[in-house]
């Protein structure tokens, strides 16, 4: 399952989503740290289908985990050059320009 939270702000739709097993955890690698806080990512637990629909509508996206990053790639919203790994966990940010 996927945890997802939507933040509508000033004409933008910010989507924060993470794989279920990453929620509430922190990952560190060298100077990098990734904190997957429940307050930012933990809005509601959703199916892949609902996540896909929301991902298509969002204008700013913050993703953590293999499942959510993989779906963004499948939809053509992200290529491998836009993904970083921190302690083996994929992380990506997307900003859609209109």
C-alpha atoms as an extended CHARMM CRD file, in Angstrom:
* protein
*
        98  EXT
         1         1  UNK       CA              0.0000000000        0.0000000000        0.0000000000  PROA      1               0.0000000000
         2         2  UNK       CA              0.8990000000        3.6380000000       -0.4100000000  PROA      2               0.0000000000
         3         3  UNK       CA              0.6680000000        6.5350000000        2.0200000000  PROA      3               0.0000000000
         4         4  UNK       CA             -0.3020000000        9.7880000000        0.3650000000  PROA      4               0.0000000000
         5         5  UNK       CA             -1.1080000000       13.3390000000        1.4220000000  PROA      5               0.0000000000
         6         6  UNK       CA             -2.3300000000       16.1340000000       -0.8420000000  PROA      6               0.0000000000
         7         7  UNK       CA             -1.6730000000       19.8120000000       -0.1460000000  PROA      7               0.0000000000
         8         8  UNK       CA             -3.5960000000       22.2460000000       -2.3840000000  PROA      8               0.0000000000
         9         9  UNK       CA             -1.7140000000       25.5670000000       -2.2460000000  PROA      9               0.0000000000
        10        10  UNK       CA             -1.9840000000       28.7830000000       -4.2700000000  PROA      10              0.0000000000
        11        11  UNK       CA             -2.8800000000       27.2000000000       -7.6060000000  PROA      11              0.0000000000
        12        12  UNK       CA             -0.5890000000       24.2050000000       -7.1100000000  PROA      12              0.0000000000
        13        13  UNK       CA             -1.2930000000       20.6640000000       -5.9390000000  PROA      13              0.0000000000
        14        14  UNK       CA              1.5350000000       19.2350000000       -3.8520000000  PROA      14              0.0000000000
        15        15  UNK       CA              1.4790000000       15.4520000000       -3.4970000000  PROA      15              0.0000000000
        16        16  UNK       CA              3.6390000000       13.7010000000       -0.9060000000  PROA      16              0.0000000000
        17        17  UNK       CA              3.6550000000        9.8970000000       -1.1580000000  PROA      17              0.0000000000
        18        18  UNK       CA              5.7010000000        7.0170000000        0.1790000000  PROA      18              0.0000000000
        19        19  UNK       CA              5.7640000000        3.2480000000        0.2820000000  PROA      19              0.0000000000
        20        20  UNK       CA              4.0770000000        1.9170000000        3.4000000000  PROA      20              0.0000000000
        21        21  UNK       CA              7.2670000000        0.4270000000        4.8640000000  PROA      21              0.0000000000
        22        22  UNK       CA              9.1270000000        3.7680000000        4.7120000000  PROA      22              0.0000000000
        23        23  UNK       CA              6.5890000000        5.8620000000        6.6500000000  PROA      23              0.0000000000
        24        24  UNK       CA              7.9620000000        7.1130000000        9.9620000000  PROA      24              0.0000000000
        25        25  UNK       CA             11.5360000000        6.0760000000        9.1850000000  PROA      25              0.0000000000
        26        26  UNK       CA             14.7330000000        8.0270000000        8.5800000000  PROA      26              0.0000000000
        27        27  UNK       CA             17.4630000000        7.1400000000        6.1040000000  PROA      27              0.0000000000
        28        28  UNK       CA             21.0420000000        8.3790000000        6.1070000000  PROA      28              0.0000000000
        29        29  UNK       CA             23.9110000000        8.1230000000        3.6460000000  PROA      29              0.0000000000
        30        30  UNK       CA             26.9730000000       10.3060000000        3.9930000000  PROA      30              0.0000000000
        31        31  UNK       CA             25.8160000000       13.9300000000        4.1440000000  PROA      31              0.0000000000
        32        32  UNK       CA             22.2970000000       13.0260000000        2.9720000000  PROA      32              0.0000000000
        33        33  UNK       CA             19.3370000000       12.3850000000        5.2110000000  PROA      33              0.0000000000
        34        34  UNK       CA             15.7590000000       11.5500000000        4.3160000000  PROA      34              0.0000000000
        35        35  UNK       CA             13.1170000000       11.7810000000        7.0250000000  PROA      35              0.0000000000
        36        36  UNK       CA              9.7960000000       10.2400000000        6.0060000000  PROA      36              0.0000000000
        37        37  UNK       CA              7.6370000000       11.8920000000        8.6360000000  PROA      37              0.0000000000
        38        38  UNK       CA              4.0740000000       10.8370000000        9.3240000000  PROA      38              0.0000000000
        39        39  UNK       CA              3.0220000000       14.4800000000        9.4800000000  PROA      39              0.0000000000
        40        40  UNK       CA              4.1520000000       15.1650000000        5.8780000000  PROA      40              0.0000000000
        41        41  UNK       CA              3.5510000000       11.8370000000        4.0980000000  PROA      41              0.0000000000
        42        42  UNK       CA              0.9690000000       10.1130000000        6.2910000000  PROA      42              0.0000000000
        43        43  UNK       CA             -2.3320000000       11.4910000000        5.0800000000  PROA      43              0.0000000000
        44        44  UNK       CA             -4.1840000000        8.3570000000        4.0080000000  PROA      44              0.0000000000
        45        45  UNK       CA             -3.4040000000        4.8310000000        2.9030000000  PROA      45              0.0000000000
        46        46  UNK       CA             -4.4450000000        4.4300000000       -0.7520000000  PROA      46              0.0000000000
        47        47  UNK       CA             -4.4480000000        1.9080000000       -3.5780000000  PROA      47              0.0000000000
        48        48  UNK       CA             -2.0880000000        2.1490000000       -6.5410000000  PROA      48              0.0000000000
        49        49  UNK       CA             -5.0220000000        3.1820000000       -8.7240000000  PROA      49              0.0000000000
        50        50  UNK       CA             -5.9870000000        6.1630000000       -6.5500000000  PROA      50              0.0000000000
        51        51  UNK       CA             -2.3160000000        7.1460000000       -6.2630000000  PROA      51              0.0000000000
        52        52  UNK       CA             -1.9290000000        7.0380000000      -10.0630000000  PROA      52              0.0000000000
        53        53  UNK       CA             -4.9610000000        9.3020000000      -10.5230000000  PROA      53              0.0000000000
        54        54  UNK       CA             -3.6820000000       11.8420000000       -8.0080000000  PROA      54              0.0000000000
        55        55  UNK       CA             -0.1510000000       11.6850000000       -9.3890000000  PROA      55              0.0000000000
        56        56  UNK       CA             -1.4390000000       12.7210000000      -12.8260000000  PROA      56              0.0000000000
        57        57  UNK       CA             -3.1830000000       15.7600000000      -11.3110000000  PROA      57              0.0000000000
        58        58  UNK       CA             -0.4180000000       16.9620000000       -8.9840000000  PROA      58              0.0000000000
        59        59  UNK       CA              1.8690000000       19.7940000000      -10.0470000000  PROA      59              0.0000000000
        60        60  UNK       CA              4.5540000000       19.2470000000       -7.3820000000  PROA      60              0.0000000000
        61        61  UNK       CA              5.4110000000       15.7400000000       -6.1950000000  PROA      61              0.0000000000
        62        62  UNK       CA              7.6370000000       14.3320000000       -3.4480000000  PROA      62              0.0000000000
        63        63  UNK       CA              8.1150000000       10.5410000000       -3.5370000000  PROA      63              0.0000000000
        64        64  UNK       CA              9.9120000000        8.0180000000       -1.3060000000  PROA      64              0.0000000000
        65        65  UNK       CA             10.1760000000        4.2990000000       -2.0170000000  PROA      65              0.0000000000
        66        66  UNK       CA             10.4660000000        1.7950000000       -4.8590000000  PROA      66              0.0000000000
        67        67  UNK       CA              6.7300000000        1.3930000000       -5.4370000000  PROA      67              0.0000000000
        68        68  UNK       CA              5.7850000000        5.0800000000       -5.7480000000  PROA      68              0.0000000000
        69        69  UNK       CA              8.9020000000        6.0350000000       -7.6980000000  PROA      69              0.0000000000
        70        70  UNK       CA              8.3320000000        3.0470000000      -10.0270000000  PROA      70              0.0000000000
        71        71  UNK       CA              4.7550000000        4.1500000000      -10.7320000000  PROA      71              0.0000000000
        72        72  UNK       CA              5.9270000000        7.6750000000      -11.5870000000  PROA      72              0.0000000000
        73        73  UNK       CA              8.4200000000        6.1420000000      -14.0240000000  PROA      73              0.0000000000
        74        74  UNK       CA              5.7340000000        3.9220000000      -15.5850000000  PROA      74              0.0000000000
        75        75  UNK       CA              3.5720000000        7.0020000000      -16.1840000000  PROA      75              0.0000000000
        76        76  UNK       CA              6.4820000000        8.7880000000      -17.8940000000  PROA      76              0.0000000000
        77        77  UNK       CA              6.7110000000       11.4860000000      -15.2310000000  PROA      77              0.0000000000
        78        78  UNK       CA             10.2130000000       10.5880000000      -14.1070000000  PROA      78              0.0000000000
        79        79  UNK       CA             13.3650000000        9.1290000000      -15.5940000000  PROA      79              0.0000000000
        80        80  UNK       CA             16.2250000000        7.4280000000      -13.7800000000  PROA      80              0.0000000000
        81        81  UNK       CA             18.3160000000       10.6290000000      -13.8550000000  PROA      81              0.0000000000
        82        82  UNK       CA             15.7840000000       12.2810000000      -11.5580000000  PROA      82              0.0000000000
        83        83  UNK       CA             16.0520000000        9.6750000000       -8.8110000000  PROA      83              0.0000000000
        84        84  UNK       CA             18.4890000000        9.6340000000       -5.9130000000  PROA      84              0.0000000000
        85        85  UNK       CA             18.9590000000        6.7790000000       -3.4850000000  PROA      85              0.0000000000
        86        86  UNK       CA             19.5900000000        7.3430000000        0.1730000000  PROA      86              0.0000000000
        87        87  UNK       CA             20.5230000000        4.2020000000        2.0820000000  PROA      87              0.0000000000
        88        88  UNK       CA             19.0440000000        2.1650000000       -0.7870000000  PROA      88              0.0000000000
        89        89  UNK       CA             15.6900000000        3.9960000000       -0.7580000000  PROA      89              0.0000000000
        90        90  UNK       CA             14.6820000000        5.8330000000       -3.9590000000  PROA      90              0.0000000000
        91        91  UNK       CA             13.6200000000        9.4670000000       -3.5960000000  PROA      91              0.0000000000
        92        92  UNK       CA             12.3740000000       11.8150000000       -6.2970000000  PROA      92              0.0000000000
        93        93  UNK       CA             10.8180000000       15.2340000000       -6.6200000000  PROA      93              0.0000000000
        94        94  UNK       CA              8.8150000000       16.3490000000       -9.6410000000  PROA      94              0.0000000000
        95        95  UNK       CA              7.6730000000       19.8300000000      -10.6340000000  PROA      95              0.0000000000
        96        96  UNK       CA              5.3680000000       20.0090000000      -13.6440000000  PROA      96              0.0000000000
        97        97  UNK       CA              5.7040000000       23.1650000000      -15.6720000000  PROA      97              0.0000000000
        98        98  UNK       CA              2.5000000000       24.3510000000      -17.2510000000  PROA      98              0.0000000000
